[in-house]
Amino acid sequence: MSTTEIIFLVEQAPEGGYTAQALNESIFTEADDLATLKIMVKDAVNCHFDTPEHCPKIIRLHIVRDEVFAA
């Protein structure tokens, strides 16, 4: 059974860079910038699924960023 879409939660790492964790799958990766993260996510997805037929056709990145400022 193939999945048409996979969603990753992307957050800024405290030590710098970004982390990405798939929802509903055991896939995690990290990178220094968003452009590299996209490459790493695609590679992780391809490694996780057995065959190209099982790979999702769409990868969605849900980017979460916390901002703190003085009141």
mmCIF file as Biopython writes it, N, C-alpha, C and O atoms, coordinates in Angstrom:
data_model
#
loop_
_atom_site.group_PDB
_atom_site.id
_atom_site.type_symbol
_atom_site.label_atom_id
_atom_site.label_alt_id
_atom_site.label_comp_id
_atom_site.label_asym_id
_atom_site.label_entity_id
_atom_site.label_seq_id
_atom_site.pdbx_PDB_ins_code
_atom_site.Cartn_x
_atom_site.Cartn_y
_atom_site.Cartn_z
_atom_site.occupancy
_atom_site.B_iso_or_equiv
_atom_site.auth_seq_id
_atom_site.auth_asym_id
_atom_site.pdbx_PDB_model_num
ATOM 1   N N  . MET A ? 1  ? 0.842  -1.186 0.000  1.0 0.0 1  A 1 
ATOM 2   C CA . MET A ? 1  ? 0.000  0.000  0.000  1.0 0.0 1  A 1 
ATOM 3   C C  . MET A ? 1  ? 0.885  1.246  0.000  1.0 0.0 1  A 1 
ATOM 4   O O  . MET A ? 1  ? 1.752  1.377  0.864  1.0 0.0 1  A 1 
ATOM 5   N N  . SER A ? 2  ? 0.692  2.137  -0.923 1.0 0.0 2  A 1 
ATOM 6   C CA . SER A ? 2  ? 1.516  3.338  -0.998 1.0 0.0 2  A 1 
ATOM 7   C C  . SER A ? 2  ? 0.823  4.510  -0.311 1.0 0.0 2  A 1 
ATOM 8   O O  . SER A ? 2  ? -0.405 4.584  -0.252 1.0 0.0 2  A 1 
ATOM 9   N N  . THR A ? 3  ? 1.633  5.410  0.199  1.0 0.0 3  A 1 
ATOM 10  C CA . THR A ? 3  ? 1.156  6.622  0.827  1.0 0.0 3  A 1 
ATOM 11  C C  . THR A ? 3  ? 1.338  7.753  -0.174 1.0 0.0 3  A 1 
ATOM 12  O O  . THR A ? 3  ? 2.374  7.832  -0.835 1.0 0.0 3  A 1 
ATOM 13  N N  . THR A ? 4  ? 0.362  8.615  -0.294 1.0 0.0 4  A 1 
ATOM 14  C CA . THR A ? 4  ? 0.500  9.700  -1.261 1.0 0.0 4  A 1 
ATOM 15  C C  . THR A ? 4  ? 1.241  10.896 -0.687 1.0 0.0 4  A 1 
ATOM 16  O O  . THR A ? 4  ? 1.827  11.679 -1.436 1.0 0.0 4  A 1 
ATOM 17  N N  . GLU A ? 5  ? 1.221  11.049 0.652  1.0 0.0 5  A 1 
ATOM 18  C CA . GLU A ? 5  ? 1.848  12.218 1.266  1.0 0.0 5  A 1 
ATOM 19  C C  . GLU A ? 5  ? 2.436  11.850 2.617  1.0 0.0 5  A 1 
ATOM 20  O O  . GLU A ? 5  ? 1.882  11.020 3.338  1.0 0.0 5  A 1 
ATOM 21  N N  . ILE A ? 6  ? 3.561  12.470 2.957  1.0 0.0 6  A 1 
ATOM 22  C CA . ILE A ? 6  ? 4.146  12.323 4.285  1.0 0.0 6  A 1 
ATOM 23  C C  . ILE A ? 6  ? 4.416  13.731 4.816  1.0 0.0 6  A 1 
ATOM 24  O O  . ILE A ? 6  ? 4.846  14.610 4.069  1.0 0.0 6  A 1 
ATOM 25  N N  . ILE A ? 7  ? 4.164  13.938 6.096  1.0 0.0 7  A 1 
ATOM 26  C CA . ILE A ? 7  ? 4.307  15.251 6.710  1.0 0.0 7  A 1 
ATOM 27  C C  . ILE A ? 7  ? 5.427  15.205 7.737  1.0 0.0 7  A 1 
ATOM 28  O O  . ILE A ? 7  ? 5.501  14.293 8.560  1.0 0.0 7  A 1 
ATOM 29  N N  . PHE A ? 8  ? 6.301  16.211 7.673  1.0 0.0 8  A 1 
ATOM 30  C CA . PHE A ? 8  ? 7.384  16.358 8.639  1.0 0.0 8  A 1 
ATOM 31  C C  . PHE A ? 8  ? 7.169  17.614 9.468  1.0 0.0 8  A 1 
ATOM 32  O O  . PHE A ? 8  ? 6.790  18.660 8.942  1.0 0.0 8  A 1 
ATOM 33  N N  . LEU A ? 9  ? 7.413  17.500 10.769 1.0 0.0 9  A 1 
ATOM 34  C CA . LEU A ? 9  ? 7.420  18.648 11.662 1.0 0.0 9  A 1 
ATOM 35  C C  . LEU A ? 9  ? 8.857  19.156 11.694 1.0 0.0 9  A 1 
ATOM 36  O O  . LEU A ? 9  ? 9.765  18.427 12.095 1.0 0.0 9  A 1 
ATOM 37  N N  . VAL A ? 10 ? 9.068  20.394 11.276 1.0 0.0 10 A 1 
ATOM 38  C CA . VAL A ? 10 ? 10.396 20.989 11.207 1.0 0.0 10 A 1 
ATOM 39  C C  . VAL A ? 10 ? 10.502 22.052 12.288 1.0 0.0 10 A 1 
ATOM 40  O O  . VAL A ? 10 ? 9.645  22.928 12.404 1.0 0.0 10 A 1 
ATOM 41  N N  . GLU A ? 11 ? 11.577 21.959 13.083 1.0 0.0 11 A 1 
ATOM 42  C CA . GLU A ? 11 ? 11.812 22.924 14.148 1.0 0.0 11 A 1 
ATOM 43  C C  . GLU A ? 11 ? 13.259 23.386 14.108 1.0 0.0 11 A 1 
ATOM 44  O O  . GLU A ? 11 ? 14.140 22.666 13.638 1.0 0.0 11 A 1 
ATOM 45  N N  . GLN A ? 12 ? 13.499 24.598 14.607 1.0 0.0 12 A 1 
ATOM 46  C CA . GLN A ? 12 ? 14.860 25.071 14.743 1.0 0.0 12 A 1 
ATOM 47  C C  . GLN A ? 12 ? 15.488 24.359 15.935 1.0 0.0 12 A 1 
ATOM 48  O O  . GLN A ? 12 ? 14.891 24.292 17.010 1.0 0.0 12 A 1 
ATOM 49  N N  . ALA A ? 13 ? 16.683 23.831 15.744 1.0 0.0 13 A 1 
ATOM 50  C CA . ALA A ? 13 ? 17.387 23.147 16.823 1.0 0.0 13 A 1 
ATOM 51  C C  . ALA A ? 13 ? 18.023 24.184 17.745 1.0 0.0 13 A 1 
ATOM 52  O O  . ALA A ? 13 ? 18.506 25.213 17.273 1.0 0.0 13 A 1 
ATOM 53  N N  . PRO A ? 14 ? 18.031 23.926 19.058 1.0 0.0 14 A 1 
ATOM 54  C CA . PRO A ? 14 ? 18.612 24.893 19.999 1.0 0.0 14 A 1 
ATOM 55  C C  . PRO A ? 14 ? 20.082 25.199 19.705 1.0 0.0 14 A 1 
ATOM 56  O O  . PRO A ? 14 ? 20.543 26.317 19.934 1.0 0.0 14 A 1 
ATOM 57  N N  . GLU A ? 15 ? 20.810 24.212 19.201 1.0 0.0 15 A 1 
ATOM 58  C CA . GLU A ? 15 ? 22.230 24.409 18.914 1.0 0.0 15 A 1 
ATOM 59  C C  . GLU A ? 15 ? 22.479 24.958 17.509 1.0 0.0 15 A 1 
ATOM 60  O O  . GLU A ? 15 ? 23.627 25.120 17.095 1.0 0.0 15 A 1 
ATOM 61  N N  . GLY A ? 16 ? 21.410 25.239 16.786 1.0 0.0 16 A 1 
ATOM 62  C CA . GLY A ? 16 ? 21.504 25.771 15.429 1.0 0.0 16 A 1 
ATOM 63  C C  . GLY A ? 16 ? 21.041 24.754 14.409 1.0 0.0 16 A 1 
ATOM 64  O O  . GLY A ? 16 ? 21.063 23.554 14.679 1.0 0.0 16 A 1 
ATOM 65  N N  . GLY A ? 17 ? 20.629 25.205 13.263 1.0 0.0 17 A 1 
ATOM 66  C CA . GLY A ? 17 ? 20.141 24.313 12.227 1.0 0.0 17 A 1 
ATOM 67  C C  . GLY A ? 17 ? 18.694 23.934 12.444 1.0 0.0 17 A 1 
ATOM 68  O O  . GLY A ? 17 ? 17.962 24.602 13.175 1.0 0.0 17 A 1 
ATOM 69  N N  . TYR A ? 18 ? 18.290 22.851 11.799 1.0 0.0 18 A 1 
ATOM 70  C CA . TYR A ? 18 ? 16.898 22.416 11.829 1.0 0.0 18 A 1 
ATOM 71  C C  . TYR A ? 18 ? 16.801 20.910 12.023 1.0 0.0 18 A 1 
ATOM 72  O O  . TYR A ? 18 ? 17.691 20.161 11.622 1.0 0.0 18 A 1 
ATOM 73  N N  . THR A ? 19 ? 15.707 20.478 12.644 1.0 0.0 19 A 1 
ATOM 74  C CA . THR A ? 19 ? 15.399 19.054 12.756 1.0 0.0 19 A 1 
ATOM 75  C C  . THR A ? 19 ? 14.063 18.811 12.060 1.0 0.0 19 A 1 
ATOM 76  O O  . THR A ? 19 ? 13.201 19.688 12.013 1.0 0.0 19 A 1 
ATOM 77  N N  . ALA A ? 20 ? 13.912 17.609 11.525 1.0 0.0 20 A 1 
ATOM 78  C CA . ALA A ? 20 ? 12.660 17.234 10.869 1.0 0.0 20 A 1 
ATOM 79  C C  . ALA A ? 20 ? 12.275 15.837 11.322 1.0 0.0 20 A 1 
ATOM 80  O O  . ALA A ? 20 ? 13.073 14.905 11.228 1.0 0.0 20 A 1 
ATOM 81  N N  . GLN A ? 21 ? 11.054 15.694 11.812 1.0 0.0 21 A 1 
ATOM 82  C CA . GLN A ? 21 ? 10.542 14.401 12.254 1.0 0.0 21 A 1 
ATOM 83  C C  . GLN A ? 21 ? 9.217  14.129 11.559 1.0 0.0 21 A 1 
ATOM 84  O O  . GLN A ? 21 ? 8.309  14.959 11.571 1.0 0.0 21 A 1 
ATOM 85  N N  . ALA A ? 22 ? 9.127  12.954 10.955 1.0 0.0 22 A 1 
ATOM 86  C CA . ALA A ? 22 ? 7.907  12.580 10.245 1.0 0.0 22 A 1 
ATOM 87  C C  . ALA A ? 22 ? 6.794  12.276 11.238 1.0 0.0 22 A 1 
ATOM 88  O O  . ALA A ? 22 ? 7.028  11.709 12.305 1.0 0.0 22 A 1 
ATOM 89  N N  . LEU A ? 23 ? 5.590  12.662 10.868 1.0 0.0 23 A 1 
ATOM 90  C CA . LEU A ? 23 ? 4.417  12.285 11.644 1.0 0.0 23 A 1 
ATOM 91  C C  . LEU A ? 23 ? 3.956  10.932 11.115 1.0 0.0 23 A 1 
ATOM 92  O O  . LEU A ? 23 ? 3.885  10.738 9.901  1.0 0.0 23 A 1 
ATOM 93  N N  . ASN A ? 24 ? 3.647  10.013 11.987 1.0 0.0 24 A 1 
ATOM 94  C CA . ASN A ? 24 ? 3.152  8.675  11.642 1.0 0.0 24 A 1 
ATOM 95  C C  . ASN A ? 24 ? 4.191  7.741  11.025 1.0 0.0 24 A 1 
ATOM 96  O O  . ASN A ? 24 ? 3.836  6.650  10.579 1.0 0.0 24 A 1 
ATOM 97  N N  . GLU A ? 25 ? 5.443  8.133  10.988 1.0 0.0 25 A 1 
ATOM 98  C CA . GLU A ? 25 ? 6.529  7.262  10.526 1.0 0.0 25 A 1 
ATOM 99  C C  . GLU A ? 25 ? 7.730  7.504  11.420 1.0 0.0 25 A 1 
ATOM 100 O O  . GLU A ? 25 ? 7.827  8.551  12.059 1.0 0.0 25 A 1 
ATOM 101 N N  . SER A ? 26 ? 8.637  6.555  11.472 1.0 0.0 26 A 1 
ATOM 102 C CA . SER A ? 26 ? 9.844  6.651  12.291 1.0 0.0 26 A 1 
ATOM 103 C C  . SER A ? 26 ? 10.993 7.202  11.446 1.0 0.0 26 A 1 
ATOM 104 O O  . SER A ? 26 ? 11.951 6.488  11.150 1.0 0.0 26 A 1 
ATOM 105 N N  . ILE A ? 27 ? 10.889 8.464  11.062 1.0 0.0 27 A 1 
ATOM 106 C CA . ILE A ? 27 ? 11.917 9.091  10.236 1.0 0.0 27 A 1 
ATOM 107 C C  . ILE A ? 27 ? 12.312 10.404 10.906 1.0 0.0 27 A 1 
ATOM 108 O O  . ILE A ? 27 ? 11.457 11.218 11.257 1.0 0.0 27 A 1 
ATOM 109 N N  . PHE A ? 28 ? 13.624 10.598 11.079 1.0 0.0 28 A 1 
ATOM 110 C CA . PHE A ? 28 ? 14.155 11.813 11.695 1.0 0.0 28 A 1 
ATOM 111 C C  . PHE A ? 28 ? 15.440 12.190 10.971 1.0 0.0 28 A 1 
ATOM 112 O O  . PHE A ? 28 ? 16.244 11.320 10.635 1.0 0.0 28 A 1 
ATOM 113 N N  . THR A ? 29 ? 15.637 13.483 10.731 1.0 0.0 29 A 1 
ATOM 114 C CA . THR A ? 29 ? 16.880 13.963 10.146 1.0 0.0 29 A 1 
ATOM 115 C C  . THR A ? 29 ? 17.107 15.401 10.582 1.0 0.0 29 A 1 
ATOM 116 O O  . THR A ? 29 ? 16.224 16.039 11.155 1.0 0.0 29 A 1 
ATOM 117 N N  . GLU A ? 30 ? 18.313 15.905 10.298 1.0 0.0 30 A 1 
ATOM 118 C CA . GLU A ? 30 ? 18.649 17.274 10.667 1.0 0.0 30 A 1 
ATOM 119 C C  . GLU A ? 30 ? 19.637 17.849 9.662  1.0 0.0 30 A 1 
ATOM 120 O O  . GLU A ? 30 ? 20.307 17.112 8.938  1.0 0.0 30 A 1 
ATOM 121 N N  . ALA A ? 31 ? 19.718 19.182 9.629  1.0 0.0 31 A 1 
ATOM 122 C CA . ALA A ? 31 ? 20.636 19.863 8.722  1.0 0.0 31 A 1 
ATOM 123 C C  . ALA A ? 31 ? 20.873 21.285 9.219  1.0 0.0 31 A 1 
ATOM 124 O O  . ALA A ? 31 ? 20.156 21.788 10.084 1.0 0.0 31 A 1 
ATOM 125 N N  . ASP A ? 32 ? 21.904 21.923 8.647  1.0 0.0 32 A 1 
ATOM 126 C CA . ASP A ? 32 ? 22.265 23.278 9.057  1.0 0.0 32 A 1 
ATOM 127 C C  . ASP A ? 32 ? 21.350 24.352 8.482  1.0 0.0 32 A 1 
ATOM 128 O O  . ASP A ? 32 ? 21.192 25.414 9.084  1.0 0.0 32 A 1 
ATOM 129 N N  . ASP A ? 33 ? 20.745 24.090 7.323  1.0 0.0 33 A 1 
ATOM 130 C CA . ASP A ? 33 ? 19.871 25.085 6.706  1.0 0.0 33 A 1 
ATOM 131 C C  . ASP A ? 33 ? 18.695 24.378 6.030  1.0 0.0 33 A 1 
ATOM 132 O O  . ASP A ? 33 ? 18.701 23.158 5.863  1.0 0.0 33 A 1 
ATOM 133 N N  . LEU A ? 34 ? 17.690 25.161 5.646  1.0 0.0 34 A 1 
ATOM 134 C CA . LEU A ? 34 ? 16.467 24.578 5.083  1.0 0.0 34 A 1 
ATOM 135 C C  . LEU A ? 34 ? 16.704 23.917 3.727  1.0 0.0 34 A 1 
ATOM 136 O O  . LEU A ? 34 ? 16.094 22.889 3.433  1.0 0.0 34 A 1 
ATOM 137 N N  . ALA A ? 35 ? 17.570 24.480 2.906  1.0 0.0 35 A 1 
ATOM 138 C CA . ALA A ? 35 ? 17.836 23.881 1.600  1.0 0.0 35 A 1 
ATOM 139 C C  . ALA A ? 35 ? 18.441 22.484 1.760  1.0 0.0 35 A 1 
ATOM 140 O O  . ALA A ? 35 ? 18.044 21.546 1.068  1.0 0.0 35 A 1 
ATOM 141 N N  . THR A ? 36 ? 19.391 22.355 2.665  1.0 0.0 36 A 1 
ATOM 142 C CA . THR A ? 36 ? 20.010 21.053 2.924  1.0 0.0 36 A 1 
ATOM 143 C C  . THR A ? 36 ? 19.031 20.112 3.603  1.0 0.0 36 A 1 
ATOM 144 O O  . THR A ? 36 ? 19.044 18.907 3.349  1.0 0.0 36 A 1 
ATOM 145 N N  . LEU A ? 37 ? 18.180 20.657 4.465  1.0 0.0 37 A 1 
ATOM 146 C CA . LEU A ? 37 ? 17.193 19.823 5.150  1.0 0.0 37 A 1 
ATOM 147 C C  . LEU A ? 37 ? 16.253 19.153 4.153  1.0 0.0 37 A 1 
ATOM 148 O O  . LEU A ? 37 ? 15.906 17.984 4.322  1.0 0.0 37 A 1 
ATOM 149 N N  . LYS A ? 38 ? 15.841 19.874 3.126  1.0 0.0 38 A 1 
ATOM 150 C CA . LYS A ? 38 ? 14.968 19.287 2.105  1.0 0.0 38 A 1 
ATOM 151 C C  . LYS A ? 38 ? 15.638 18.091 1.434  1.0 0.0 38 A 1 
ATOM 152 O O  . LYS A ? 38 ? 14.993 17.072 1.185  1.0 0.0 38 A 1 
ATOM 153 N N  . ILE A ? 39 ? 16.923 18.216 1.143  1.0 0.0 39 A 1 
ATOM 154 C CA . ILE A ? 39 ? 17.673 17.111 0.538  1.0 0.0 39 A 1 
ATOM 155 C C  . ILE A ? 39 ? 17.753 15.933 1.506  1.0 0.0 39 A 1 
ATOM 156 O O  . ILE A ? 39 ? 17.567 14.782 1.109  1.0 0.0 39 A 1 
ATOM 157 N N  . MET A ? 40 ? 18.031 16.226 2.778  1.0 0.0 40 A 1 
ATOM 158 C CA . MET A ? 40 ? 18.149 15.180 3.792  1.0 0.0 40 A 1 
ATOM 159 C C  . MET A ? 40 ? 16.816 14.467 4.025  1.0 0.0 40 A 1 
ATOM 160 O O  . MET A ? 40 ? 16.784 13.249 4.199  1.0 0.0 40 A 1 
ATOM 161 N N  . VAL A ? 41 ? 15.723 15.223 4.027  1.0 0.0 41 A 1 
ATOM 162 C CA . VAL A ? 41 ? 14.389 14.632 4.216  1.0 0.0 41 A 1 
ATOM 163 C C  . VAL A ? 41 ? 14.070 13.696 3.058  1.0 0.0 41 A 1 
ATOM 164 O O  . VAL A ? 41 ? 13.610 12.574 3.267  1.0 0.0 41 A 1 
ATOM 165 N N  . LYS A ? 42 ? 14.313 14.155 1.852  1.0 0.0 42 A 1 
ATOM 166 C CA . LYS A ? 42 ? 14.033 13.320 0.678  1.0 0.0 42 A 1 
ATOM 167 C C  . LYS A ? 42 ? 14.851 12.034 0.721  1.0 0.0 42 A 1 
ATOM 168 O O  . LYS A ? 42 ? 14.331 10.956 0.430  1.0 0.0 42 A 1 
ATOM 169 N N  . ASP A ? 43 ? 16.125 12.141 1.083  1.0 0.0 43 A 1 
ATOM 170 C CA . ASP A ? 43 ? 16.982 10.960 1.188  1.0 0.0 43 A 1 
ATOM 171 C C  . ASP A ? 43 ? 16.482 10.018 2.282  1.0 0.0 43 A 1 
ATOM 172 O O  . ASP A ? 43 ? 16.453 8.803  2.085  1.0 0.0 43 A 1 
ATOM 173 N N  . ALA A ? 44 ? 16.090 10.564 3.424  1.0 0.0 44 A 1 
ATOM 174 C CA . ALA A ? 44 ? 15.591 9.741  4.532  1.0 0.0 44 A 1 
ATOM 175 C C  . ALA A ? 44 ? 14.307 9.011  4.151  1.0 0.0 44 A 1 
ATOM 176 O O  . ALA A ? 44 ? 14.122 7.849  4.512  1.0 0.0 44 A 1 
ATOM 177 N N  . VAL A ? 45 ? 13.429 9.683  3.430  1.0 0.0 45 A 1 
ATOM 178 C CA . VAL A ? 45 ? 12.176 9.060  2.987  1.0 0.0 45 A 1 
ATOM 179 C C  . VAL A ? 45 ? 12.482 7.915  2.025  1.0 0.0 45 A 1 
ATOM 180 O O  . VAL A ? 45 ? 11.917 6.828  2.150  1.0 0.0 45 A 1 
ATOM 181 N N  . ASN A ? 46 ? 13.373 8.158  1.066  1.0 0.0 46 A 1 
ATOM 182 C CA . ASN A ? 46 ? 13.734 7.107  0.100  1.0 0.0 46 A 1 
ATOM 183 C C  . ASN A ? 46 ? 14.373 5.909  0.774  1.0 0.0 46 A 1 
ATOM 184 O O  . ASN A ? 46 ? 14.151 4.777  0.346  1.0 0.0 46 A 1 
ATOM 185 N N  . CYS A ? 47 ? 15.169 6.129  1.829  1.0 0.0 47 A 1 
ATOM 186 C CA . CYS A ? 47 ? 15.800 5.026  2.558  1.0 0.0 47 A 1 
ATOM 187 C C  . CYS A ? 47 ? 14.794 4.261  3.422  1.0 0.0 47 A 1 
ATOM 188 O O  . CYS A ? 47 ? 14.941 3.058  3.637  1.0 0.0 47 A 1 
ATOM 189 N N  . HIS A ? 48 ? 13.777 4.963  3.911  1.0 0.0 48 A 1 
ATOM 190 C CA . HIS A ? 48 ? 12.820 4.359  4.842  1.0 0.0 48 A 1 
ATOM 191 C C  . HIS A ? 48 ? 11.873 3.374  4.157  1.0 0.0 48 A 1 
ATOM 192 O O  . HIS A ? 48 ? 11.531 2.342  4.734  1.0 0.0 48 A 1 
ATOM 193 N N  . PHE A ? 49 ? 11.453 3.681  2.952  1.0 0.0 49 A 1 
ATOM 194 C CA . PHE A ? 49 ? 10.485 2.836  2.260  1.0 0.0 49 A 1 
ATOM 195 C C  . PHE A ? 49 ? 11.206 1.818  1.377  1.0 0.0 49 A 1 
ATOM 196 O O  . PHE A ? 49 ? 12.224 2.129  0.758  1.0 0.0 49 A 1 
ATOM 197 N N  . ASP A ? 50 ? 10.665 0.601  1.327  1.0 0.0 50 A 1 
ATOM 198 C CA . ASP A ? 50 ? 11.309 -0.521 0.642  1.0 0.0 50 A 1 
ATOM 199 C C  . ASP A ? 50 ? 11.488 -0.308 -0.856 1.0 0.0 50 A 1 
ATOM 200 O O  . ASP A ? 50 ? 12.564 -0.559 -1.399 1.0 0.0 50 A 1 
ATOM 201 N N  . THR A ? 51 ? 10.460 0.144  -1.506 1.0 0.0 51 A 1 
ATOM 202 C CA . THR A ? 51 ? 10.492 0.279  -2.963 1.0 0.0 51 A 1 
ATOM 203 C C  . THR A ? 51 ? 9.943  1.643  -3.363 1.0 0.0 51 A 1 
ATOM 204 O O  . THR A ? 51 ? 9.208  2.265  -2.595 1.0 0.0 51 A 1 
ATOM 205 N N  . PRO A ? 52 ? 10.293 2.110  -4.551 1.0 0.0 52 A 1 
ATOM 206 C CA . PRO A ? 52 ? 9.758  3.401  -5.002 1.0 0.0 52 A 1 
ATOM 207 C C  . PRO A ? 52 ? 8.233  3.439  -5.035 1.0 0.0 52 A 1 
ATOM 208 O O  . PRO A ? 52 ? 7.633  4.501  -4.872 1.0 0.0 52 A 1 
ATOM 209 N N  . GLU A ? 53 ? 7.608  2.284  -5.244 1.0 0.0 53 A 1 
ATOM 210 C CA . GLU A ? 53 ? 6.143  2.243  -5.269 1.0 0.0 53 A 1 
ATOM 211 C C  . GLU A ? 53 ? 5.533  2.564  -3.904 1.0 0.0 53 A 1 
ATOM 212 O O  . GLU A ? 53 ? 4.407  3.055  -3.825 1.0 0.0 53 A 1 
ATOM 213 N N  . HIS A ? 54 ? 6.276  2.288  -2.833 1.0 0.0 54 A 1 
ATOM 214 C CA . HIS A ? 54 ? 5.775  2.546  -1.482 1.0 0.0 54 A 1 
ATOM 215 C C  . HIS A ? 54 ? 6.084  3.965  -0.998 1.0 0.0 54 A 1 
ATOM 216 O O  . HIS A ? 54 ? 5.506  4.420  -0.011 1.0 0.0 54 A 1 
ATOM 217 N N  . CYS A ? 55 ? 6.989  4.664  -1.684 1.0 0.0 55 A 1 
ATOM 218 C CA . CYS A ? 55 ? 7.357  6.028  -1.284 1.0 0.0 55 A 1 
ATOM 219 C C  . CYS A ? 55 ? 6.204  6.994  -1.522 1.0 0.0 55 A 1 
ATOM 220 O O  . CYS A ? 55 ? 5.490  6.882  -2.519 1.0 0.0 55 A 1 
ATOM 221 N N  . PRO A ? 56 ? 6.023  7.947  -0.603 1.0 0.0 56 A 1 
ATOM 222 C CA . PRO A ? 56 ? 5.010  8.973  -0.819 1.0 0.0 56 A 1 
ATOM 223 C C  . PRO A ? 56 ? 5.384  9.837  -2.023 1.0 0.0 56 A 1 
ATOM 224 O O  . PRO A ? 56 ? 6.564  10.033 -2.313 1.0 0.0 56 A 1 
ATOM 225 N N  . LYS A ? 57 ? 4.401  10.333 -2.698 1.0 0.0 57 A 1 
ATOM 226 C CA . LYS A ? 57 ? 4.625  11.189 -3.860 1.0 0.0 57 A 1 
ATOM 227 C C  . LYS A ? 57 ? 4.846  12.643 -3.452 1.0 0.0 57 A 1 
ATOM 228 O O  . LYS A ? 57 ? 5.459  13.412 -4.193 1.0 0.0 57 A 1 
ATOM 229 N N  . ILE A ? 58 ? 4.347  13.021 -2.270 1.0 0.0 58 A 1 
ATOM 230 C CA . ILE A ? 58 ? 4.465  14.400 -1.788 1.0 0.0 58 A 1 
ATOM 231 C C  . ILE A ? 58 ? 5.081  14.383 -0.390 1.0 0.0 58 A 1 
ATOM 232 O O  . ILE A ? 58 ? 4.695  13.586 0.465  1.0 0.0 58 A 1 
ATOM 233 N N  . ILE A ? 59 ? 6.049  15.279 -0.175 1.0 0.0 59 A 1 
ATOM 234 C CA . ILE A ? 59 ? 6.631  15.488 1.150  1.0 0.0 59 A 1 
ATOM 235 C C  . ILE A ? 59 ? 6.241  16.895 1.586  1.0 0.0 59 A 1 
ATOM 236 O O  . ILE A ? 59 ? 6.544  17.875 0.906  1.0 0.0 59 A 1 
ATOM 237 N N  . ARG A ? 60 ? 5.575  16.980 2.715  1.0 0.0 60 A 1 
ATOM 238 C CA . ARG A ? 60 ? 5.128  18.284 3.235  1.0 0.0 60 A 1 
ATOM 239 C C  . ARG A ? 60 ? 5.945  18.609 4.485  1.0 0.0 60 A 1 
ATOM 240 O O  . ARG A ? 60 ? 6.061  17.788 5.395  1.0 0.0 60 A 1 
ATOM 241 N N  . LEU A ? 61 ? 6.512  19.823 4.516  1.0 0.0 61 A 1 
ATOM 242 C CA . LEU A ? 61 ? 7.257  20.288 5.685  1.0 0.0 61 A 1 
ATOM 243 C C  . LEU A ? 61 ? 6.410  21.309 6.431  1.0 0.0 61 A 1 
ATOM 244 O O  . LEU A ? 61 ? 6.045  22.346 5.879  1.0 0.0 61 A 1 
ATOM 245 N N  . HIS A ? 62 ? 6.104  21.013 7.673  1.0 0.0 62 A 1 
ATOM 246 C CA . HIS A ? 62 ? 5.366  21.934 8.536  1.0 0.0 62 A 1 
ATOM 247 C C  . HIS A ? 62 ? 6.416  22.591 9.424  1.0 0.0 62 A 1 
ATOM 248 O O  . HIS A ? 62 ? 6.910  21.977 10.370 1.0 0.0 62 A 1 
ATOM 249 N N  . ILE A ? 63 ? 6.753  23.845 9.116  1.0 0.0 63 A 1 
ATOM 250 C CA . ILE A ? 63 ? 7.839  24.527 9.806  1.0 0.0 63 A 1 
ATOM 251 C C  . ILE A ? 63 ? 7.292  25.323 10.983 1.0 0.0 63 A 1 
ATOM 252 O O  . ILE A ? 63 ? 6.427  26.185 10.825 1.0 0.0 63 A 1 
ATOM 253 N N  . VAL A ? 64 ? 7.816  25.015 12.170 1.0 0.0 64 A 1 
ATOM 254 C CA . VAL A ? 64 ? 7.380  25.652 13.412 1.0 0.0 64 A 1 
ATOM 255 C C  . VAL A ? 64 ? 8.544  26.478 13.949 1.0 0.0 64 A 1 
ATOM 256 O O  . VAL A ? 64 ? 9.661  25.979 14.080 1.0 0.0 64 A 1 
ATOM 257 N N  . ARG A ? 65 ? 8.271  27.750 14.259 1.0 0.0 65 A 1 
ATOM 258 C CA . ARG A ? 65 ? 9.326  28.593 14.808 1.0 0.0 65 A 1 
ATOM 259 C C  . ARG A ? 65 ? 8.758  29.362 15.987 1.0 0.0 65 A 1 
ATOM 260 O O  . ARG A ? 65 ? 7.735  30.036 15.862 1.0 0.0 65 A 1 
ATOM 261 N N  . ASP A ? 66 ? 9.422  29.259 17.132 1.0 0.0 66 A 1 
ATOM 262 C CA . ASP A ? 66 ? 9.026  30.017 18.308 1.0 0.0 66 A 1 
ATOM 263 C C  . ASP A ? 66 ? 9.781  31.343 18.306 1.0 0.0 66 A 1 
ATOM 264 O O  . ASP A ? 66 ? 10.987 31.383 18.064 1.0 0.0 66 A 1 
ATOM 265 N N  . GLU A ? 67 ? 9.066  32.411 18.574 1.0 0.0 67 A 1 
ATOM 266 C CA . GLU A ? 67 ? 9.693  33.713 18.713 1.0 0.0 67 A 1 
ATOM 267 C C  . GLU A ? 67 ? 9.347  34.270 20.071 1.0 0.0 67 A 1 
ATOM 268 O O  . GLU A ? 67 ? 8.190  34.240 20.489 1.0 0.0 67 A 1 
ATOM 269 N N  . VAL A ? 68 ? 10.345 34.775 20.757 1.0 0.0 68 A 1 
ATOM 270 C CA . VAL A ? 68 ? 10.160 35.360 22.073 1.0 0.0 68 A 1 
ATOM 271 C C  . VAL A ? 68 ? 10.630 36.809 22.002 1.0 0.0 68 A 1 
ATOM 272 O O  . VAL A ? 68 ? 11.710 37.103 21.487 1.0 0.0 68 A 1 
ATOM 273 N N  . PHE A ? 69 ? 9.802  37.708 22.527 1.0 0.0 69 A 1 
ATOM 274 C CA . PHE A ? 69 ? 10.181 39.115 22.549 1.0 0.0 69 A 1 
ATOM 275 C C  . PHE A ? 69 ? 9.660  39.756 23.822 1.0 0.0 69 A 1 
ATOM 276 O O  . PHE A ? 69 ? 8.752  39.230 24.464 1.0 0.0 69 A 1 
ATOM 277 N N  . ALA A ? 70 ? 10.235 40.888 24.183 1.0 0.0 70 A 1 
ATOM 278 C CA . ALA A ? 70 ? 9.852  41.579 25.418 1.0 0.0 70 A 1 
ATOM 279 C C  . ALA A ? 70 ? 8.464  42.162 25.297 1.0 0.0 70 A 1 
ATOM 280 O O  . ALA A ? 70 ? 8.053  42.620 24.231 1.0 0.0 70 A 1 
ATOM 281 N N  . ALA A ? 71 ? 7.747  42.139 26.406 1.0 0.0 71 A 1 
ATOM 282 C CA . ALA A ? 71 ? 6.382  42.679 26.425 1.0 0.0 71 A 1 
ATOM 283 C C  . ALA A ? 71 ? 6.390  44.164 26.614 1.0 0.0 71 A 1 
ATOM 284 O O  . ALA A ? 71 ? 5.329  44.787 26.655 1.0 0.0 71 A 1 
#
